[in-house]
Amino acid sequence: MRTTVTLDEDVVKALEALRRERGLGTSAALNELVRRGLAATEPPRARFRQRTSSMGTPKVALDDIGSALELLEGEGHG
């Protein structure tokens, strides 16, 4: 396949270095660099684990906002 691409300067330097080192043509060197990149894998990340702590029994029903406000702000909060 033929295509036109624009390479960044650091990629051009790596490509030229590989060409000189291995006596390859531009296409062969570029294909090798691309294959290396495709084969590279990132190290596996540590599995995320959520840590929880018991906060005890709630003082008010968690589905009753009025009781929670009364406890926090006192009677007659409204």
N, C-alpha and C positions, 0 to 999 in steps of 0.2 A: 504494500500500500504506500502510496506517495501522499505526503501532506506537507504543508508549510507550518512551522512552529517558530515562535520567538523564544529563545532561551535566555534565562538570566545569566549574568556574568559569572556567578559562582558555578553554575552548571556547565557553562562553556569551558571554564578552567578545569573542572573535573573530567569533562569529556576529552579535552586535549591531553591531559595527563594520562588518562587511560589509553588513549590512542598511541602516545609515545611509548608508554611502558610495555604495552602488549603488541605493538605493531599492527593495530587494527585500523580499519577504515572508519569513517564517521558513523555510518549506519550501524556497523557491528558494535562499535563502542557505545553508541546511544542505546541500542537494544540491550546490551549487557547492563548498563546502568538502570534502565527501566525495569528489567527483570529483578535486579537486586532490590530495588525499591518495592516492587510488588511482593517479593518473598519476605521482606523484613516484617517482623511482627512486633507489636508493642508488648512489653511485659504485662502479664495479667494484673489487673488492679485488685486490691484487697476487697473482698466482699463487704458491702455496707451492712452494718448491723446496728439497729436502733436500740439504744439502751433505755430502759424504763425504770422508774422507781415508784414504789407505792407512796401515795400521798395521804393515805388513811381514808376514813369514811367522810364523805362530804357533810358539812353542817346543815346544808339546805338541799332540797331537791334540785338537781341540776337542770331540770326542765321547767322550773318555776322562777322566772326572772323577778317577780314581785317579792318573793321571799329573800332572794339574794340581795336585792336593793335595800330591803328593810334591814337586813343584817348589816350591810355595809354602811348605810347612811342613816339608819335609825327610823323610827316610825314617823309617818307624815313626810316622807321624802319627796312626794310629788307636788 
